[in-house]
Amino acid sequence: MATWAELVVPPRGLSRAELLWLAFVTVQALDGVFSYVGVATLGPGIEANPLLAWYLELFGPGAAFLSAKLFAVACGALLYMTHHHRVVAGLTLMYVVFAVGPWIHVLSSHPA
């Protein structure tokens, strides 16, 4: 006999769109963490985005990066919910190549 959970929630895997959404959120989180570590390690001058650098001066790194990443995820959620999955995929790839990848390079080449 089936358990209550099996009757309520049908077993299924994640759709491609859901996996894409999870990838987008993960990449945003990685960018936020790497940006925070980079600024804490190398100073605020390492931040290449002038708007974010200004937020760093005004609010500090924690609030600046958290608000920027929450805004990015909210915008991504709007795109995801309106079925613009290719745009979300493109943005995910762009963040991997132009944000997360460079942070990995900078942080891994910096002496501890």
C-alpha positions as a printed Julia matrix, in Angstrom:
112×3 Matrix{Float64}:
  0.0    0.0     0.0
  1.23   3.51   -0.83
  2.23   5.88    1.94
  0.51   9.21    2.46
  3.47  11.15    0.96
  3.37   9.03   -2.2
 -0.32   9.78   -2.64
  0.08  13.53   -2.13
  3.3   14.27   -4.04
  3.73  12.36   -7.27
  7.34  11.32   -7.85
  8.98  13.2   -10.7
 12.29  14.67  -11.62
 13.01  18.33  -12.12
 12.21  19.79  -15.51
 14.9   21.4   -17.65
 13.46  24.82  -16.82
 13.6   24.07  -13.08
 17.2   22.86  -13.35
 18.05  26.02  -15.27
 16.45  28.14  -12.55
 18.46  26.33   -9.86
 21.64  26.89  -11.89
 20.86  30.61  -12.19
 20.28  31.0    -8.45
 23.42  28.98   -7.67
 25.55  31.12   -9.98
 24.14  34.3    -8.4
 24.98  32.97   -4.93
 28.5   32.02   -6.03
 29.05  35.45   -7.54
 27.85  37.11   -4.34
 30.09  34.99   -2.11
 33.15  35.35   -4.36
 32.57  39.1    -4.66
 32.33  39.43   -0.88
 35.49  37.36   -0.35
 37.3   39.28   -3.09
 36.45  42.65   -1.61
 37.27  41.46    1.92
 40.61  40.06    0.74
 41.72  42.58   -1.88
 39.8   45.71   -0.95
 36.81  47.46   -2.52
 38.9   48.7    -5.46
 38.75  45.2    -6.96
 35.02  45.57   -7.71
 34.69  46.35  -11.43
 31.02  47.36  -11.42
 30.93  51.11  -10.66
 27.36  51.03   -9.36
 28.17  48.17   -7.0
 31.39  49.93   -5.94
 29.27  52.94   -5.0
 26.91  50.7    -3.0
 29.95  49.23   -1.25
 30.96  52.7    -0.08
 27.45  53.57    1.08
 26.27  50.33    2.7
 29.3   48.05    3.13
 29.97  44.77    1.34
 27.4   42.58    3.1
 24.4   44.77    2.37
 25.65  45.78   -1.09
 26.21  42.25   -2.36
 23.12  40.8    -0.68
 20.84  43.46   -2.15
 22.45  43.16   -5.61
 22.07  39.39   -5.66
 18.51  39.49   -4.33
 17.64  41.99   -7.07
 19.28  39.76   -9.7
 17.38  36.71   -8.45
 14.12  38.66   -8.41
 14.68  39.77  -12.01
 15.61  36.2   -12.96
 12.46  34.93  -11.25
 10.36  37.32  -13.3
 12.01  36.03  -16.49
 11.58  32.41  -15.37
  7.91  32.84  -14.46
  7.18  34.5   -17.81
  8.8   31.54  -19.59
 11.85  33.41  -20.87
 14.01  30.39  -20.11
 16.51  31.04  -22.9
 17.22  34.49  -21.48
 17.77  32.95  -18.04
 20.11  30.4   -19.63
 22.04  33.15  -21.41
 22.36  35.2   -18.23
 23.52  32.14  -16.31
 26.22  31.47  -18.88
 27.26  35.13  -18.92
 27.63  35.18  -15.12
 29.7   32.0   -15.19
 32.03  33.39  -17.86
 32.24  37.06  -16.84
 31.72  36.99  -13.07
 32.27  33.63  -11.38
 35.13  32.54  -13.66
 37.16  35.73  -13.19
 36.61  35.63   -9.41
 37.86  32.04   -9.32
 40.95  33.09  -11.27
 41.64  36.17   -9.11
 41.04  34.44   -5.8
 42.99  31.29   -6.71
 46.01  33.3    -7.91
 46.09  35.54   -4.84
 48.45  34.3    -2.1
 46.6   33.33    1.07
